[in-house]
């Protein structure tokens, strides 16, 4: 092991003392607690709540264009699929938008994807080391907006150790048949005398994708981007800085979005700094910091209709002209500092832990029709949190966490006379809403015989309403909604309990959990059945947008997730096995009504073969049941079967002789039955089908 690898390993072990989510080993290691070996289920056994890990090898094989695509088939996870391959935000246990916080290297991505399903997340998975989905106590580290969970992307843009041999590099490429897509990405890390340089870049492009009913109009996408980073690594830590750029252009399919050729062009520039110092002695073991600042912008483009009489056919070329409907700009900065104390030996066990402070400020500016949706809004947050873990002995551990946060949301509130106009004008006035969410959790973990680990966690979390939930006031062209906020919303509160059982060793690997959550003041977007045009006076008269109102009601969520793999037969260097998964979430308001857009029950399984000679193959079927437990004014979603198959071969080389570490080639087939797949959690489920049968070819070279 090189000095750089040793430092990275030491840093990872330090962080795992108090964080349930694992941290990747920067010098090319595998996810802590899991494995990056093909066919092995990554299970984090010491997690007090589920942690889903998508390792680098799986990212390379699937080559997803969006985070939703990378996570959609995992137990408990789905995607919004508003614009597949682009605007596809992850959904965790039926929760989306403001309740799911997306991180890049420890801090928020600072976009506007939580403001609307049509907005893409400016993160490309192709350059990620791994993607983690974190639920439970560890989410208190990141903010009250993570009440549903955290999606954490680690991409090593700030190196934490020198690569073995002085450098490491990788290049991948892929071609897909269903959308005539192509993707390329490359990265390199090089170090000398403690200085480490990182560079990466990616480019993707796809056309309108095929479905069983024909080609999905207005579904093409493209994106480019990359980053450079420089770190100074020393014996007791590191400090580094990175700059990244993201640029995309994508179309929004379905309904009027396709008719009007709706497109979005998100761009983001981001600076990020990160560092760590490990003390030699004293009351503290380490201090870490994260800082970032970003500038984001996107335009919503499309044809502008001048004749709103939808009852008559007309030629769009004559009745409409192309233009910019609205512009969203977001400037945001965030910082977090964390201090880990030295282990404390108590009479009943060893205590480890950390505490930290976090602050952020974001300014959302809008123009055009976007200003009609929401006026400029400023959000400021400051918070403090603490994590403590007690190792009692005998494999029994207790973890406690707490967070207090202050949120200040300053914007313009609009008071409407009702759902329909009555001749009076809506009233606008400035509002400054202030909230102080307080959250806490406790977890118990017990190691059992034969490598099993059981956990029980309880959690109470409060979330402050977002600017859009409070202050939205008009039409959102790309989303197809006329949104009405509620400036009087209160804190959303959730009390949950979860039971888990995991095993990461031996021929049987298992990750199972069951949970129950009770929400007080659950904030949701309620469709009213009224349709509107571009302004409130048109509500009830025009039909361009569906009217929605942000409301609060008590609700209950419960569900279960299980995934397992079993190495059934071992023959020399070859392993043949089976795997399976099942998940469901049931969500109801306390008045008996169903929470809208909840994913259905899903059941799946497959067979796999992996070989020490570098071969890997799997065939699996995932069945989604019909979703008939729908919300008000929501349609039923039929079930579907998704048959997948993949094959890959990895050839290892002598790096000193060839300068190549390995080459991997493979094929991945998706929806091979060409089934009609509709996503029950999507606003677009009645308007679009997900891609039909397709095959992706990929190649990966490591140096």
Phi, psi and omega in degrees: 000132178284167178298321179296317179296321180297319179294321179295319179297317181298317181296320180296316180297322178299315184290328182290348179301321189233000180245128181289330179281137180283159173246139181287152174275118191294336185271033174093018180280194183246165179301136180298135178081356181228213181204149174255014177286133178305133175088356179256128182288119177287109181240128178264098190289328183271013177282138177278353176206164186302138172231110177272126182244125171254103184283170184302319182300320180290322177299318180296317182293316184277330182045060180287148178270346183217162178294322178300319178295325181289334189245350197303325185265004179283147179303131179083359185237148173208187181225161182284333178044037178294317172226090186308135182087355181218279179274085185217078185278141181296145174240129183245115178052042178081000182255140186215184172059240186293345183266355180242115181265132180252126183245150170232112182056044170095349179228166184298154180284340174062055177242201174234024183295333178284351180274348181183142182296340180280353183266130182278156172273124184281055177226128177256121183295343186299336181253015181274140171291317177195162177237129179243142170244121188246130172240168170084207190302326184295339181292340179295342178291339193247349176131159182291339177291354178265028183301330178268340180144175182234135169252113186247121179254124177247124182230007172064026181289343169246099185298144180250355179200156175287137177291149178299135180080004177094339179201159169211147182210160180206145174223137178228156177209152180209153175229137179234146186273325190292333181231012183052042185272156173215149182213145174219149175204149179211153178209153178213142173233131180222136183224150177200130177054038176088352176264132182233127179252134176239141173214140175213161177202156181210158174209133178225152177204138177214153176264187174300128187275158181273144173231169176300340180260010181117185184285135180279110184295146173060046181237014182286153181217159167204154178203150174217161178169182179172184184203157169229143180215151180222132179231153168249117182256131178227178189303326186247020176156208181198164172211137185205168182218143178221155173233135179226153179226139178228136182215124182219164176209120182216157180260153178252114183278169171091134171054222183292334177301319178288320180299323183263010176054050182290132179220155175230150183226068182294142175222143177213140170239136186219137170249137180220136175237149184205148179194168180207142172225128181255121184285152180280332179194184179099189186285346183239144179266321185202154170232139181226152176217153175223133178221136171213159177213137186218160175230120185236145176207140166214150174253148173250113186249154177169175177287142179251114181284138175258339178248111183268013177280092183282357179278353180238143176288142176209160183274115181299330181296329181266330187264356185218156175227150183280143180188183179265119180278323182194160180228133175246130175234137179222123173245129187213147175222148183210148178214147177217135176234135186227134181239122181260124182274159178293151177303141180246123180272111177257165182297335183248011175153176180262132183252126175233156180172185182202162173221157184206169175231151184215143179213149179206157178213129179228139178239115177261124176240142182227156175210164184068214179297335179297328177290334173290332177286311180207133177285165177310136186225140177239134180235129177234138179225148171215140187209160172225145182215162179215140174234134175223139179230132181247119177264102185284334185107164182067023179079010182255129181227149177233135179233136175232146180214150178211152180212139171233137188220146172240128180237133179237115182245114186246120181201200180244119179267142179241127178256119180262153180290344181163201178283335181237150179293146178235017180100341178267154182272146171301148183252125178255136172205151180293140177224141176235101181265134180236136183226152176228081178291139176235131184223155178203160180207158173218142181223145176240137181224134181226125173283131183247168177301158176064026174083004179279149177227127179251147180220150175221125181230147171233144188212140172234123185228138173245142180231134175278140176299150180274169179301319181293318179297327181276318197239004179297150191203019182183201188282141174239101192302306185294327180277343180073029184232150167252104192260134180239116179277176179229102184290355181256014179301146178257177175302139171270130185236138181226132175241125186223156174224143184215139179241132182227154176218127185222154174209128184242000184239160177082185183289337179252122177240135191218143173217110185224145178205153173225143187216159175217129181229133176246124181256134171252119183073044178297124182269127181215163181262112187260120174286131185266345186090351177273144175244149187226167167261216185280342180229167186294328180298340181273351182298131183088349181247324180244166188229032182281326184230145172276129180281134176227146183233130176285125186226170177230136176208152175287146184212161176230133175240136170212156182182184181209153178218137176213137172220143184209151173225143180225122175280096189284320185222131174243121180234097181063244183267009185241141178234129176245134184209178178231154175220163180203160178206154175207141176206151173204156171222133177244127185226120181224146168284156184291347175274004177099346179286154179276142171289133185287158172056055177256135179299154181274174168300143177224139180223132182207168178187169181193181176236147181220161176220129174227151186224144174294348177277001175104002180270144173213136178212148177207143171230130183211155179234130175244120179255125173256127181283161177297144177254103180253351178272080190254160178280179180299132179063022179252139182273158177287147179245125179289159177283174179204166175237127179245107178266126180237151175212147177209151177214136177213156178223130179244126178249120179271147181232163172281108186298323182294329182272324188248347187066008176244131178277312180196159173229133178237134174232151181190171176231140177228125177252138182230142181049051185292343174277356181055044182282157178276103186256120173242139183266113183297339183270003186258142171296339184261013190298330180275350185254333184228151167259150173283165186306146178277205184298134180205158178231137177242132173254140182218159175218144179222133176235131179244138185236000000 
